Amino acid sequence: MVNETLATLIRLQALDSTLSKLEKEIAEVPKQIEALRRQAEQSTQRVAKVQAEVQQMEKERRNLELELEGNETQISKYRNQLLQVKTNKEYSALQLEIDTLKSKNAMIEERILYLLDEIEMRKKEVARVSKEVAAEQEKIKKFTQDKEADKARLEEELIRIQKEKQTLLEALSDKSLVQEYTRLLRVRGGIAVAAVENGICTGCHVSLTPQMFAEVKTREKLLRCPTCLRFLYSAK
Ligand SMILES: [Zn+2]
C-alpha cells in the first residue's frame, strides 16, 4: 500500500517546484522589458547628443557669417578711403588692413565650409538613428504586450497551483508534518521531498543503506534521509 501522506508530499513538492519556477519567470518579465528599454535609451541619448552638436555648429556658423559680413563692410569702407588718401604711407596702411581682413575672411569661409559638411553628416546620423529609435520603440511596445500577456498567464497558473497546494495542505491532518515540510522547503533550497535514484538521495547525494533503499522503494512508509532529513521517495 502506498503511503497516502507520502503521495501527498510528493505532489506538494511537484507543486512547490512549479511555483518556484513560475515565480522566477514572473519576476524576469519586468527585467527583460527594462533591459530592452535601456538599450533603446542609448539610441535616444545618441540622437540628443548629435542634435546638440548640430545646434552648436549652426550657432557658430551664424556667428561666422555675421563676422564675414562685418569684415566685408569694413573692406568696402577701406576701399572708398583708398580713393581719397593723399600719401603712399596712408595708402599702404589701408591696403594692409584690407589684406588682413581678406585673409581673415578666407579662413572664416573655410571654417564655414567645414561646419556645413559636419552639420550635414550629423543631420544624416540623426535621421538614421531616429529611425532606429522609432523601430526600437515599436519593438518595445510589442515585446511589452507579449510579455505582459505571458505574465498574466503565468500568474493565473500560479494562483491555480497555490489553490491546489492549499487544498493538499488542508488535507494533511498532521500539522507538525506540514510545518516540517515548509521548514525543509525553506532551508533546503526549495526541495523538501527528494527522489532516490540508484540508492542515492538526489537531495544531498549521499548513499542510503541497501535496507533503507529497499524500504523507500515500497513507498509504504514516510522515510527521511539520515543526512539531509528530506522526505524520500523512489523515482522508479
Ligand atoms: Zn539526503
Boltz pocket constraint, residues with backbone or C-beta under 6 A from the ligand:
constraints:
  - pocket:
      binder: B
      contacts: [[A, 194], [A, 201], [A, 202], [A, 203], [A, 204], [A, 205], [A, 206], [A, 225], [A, 226], [A, 227], [A, 228], [A, 229], [A, 230]]
      max_distance: 6.0
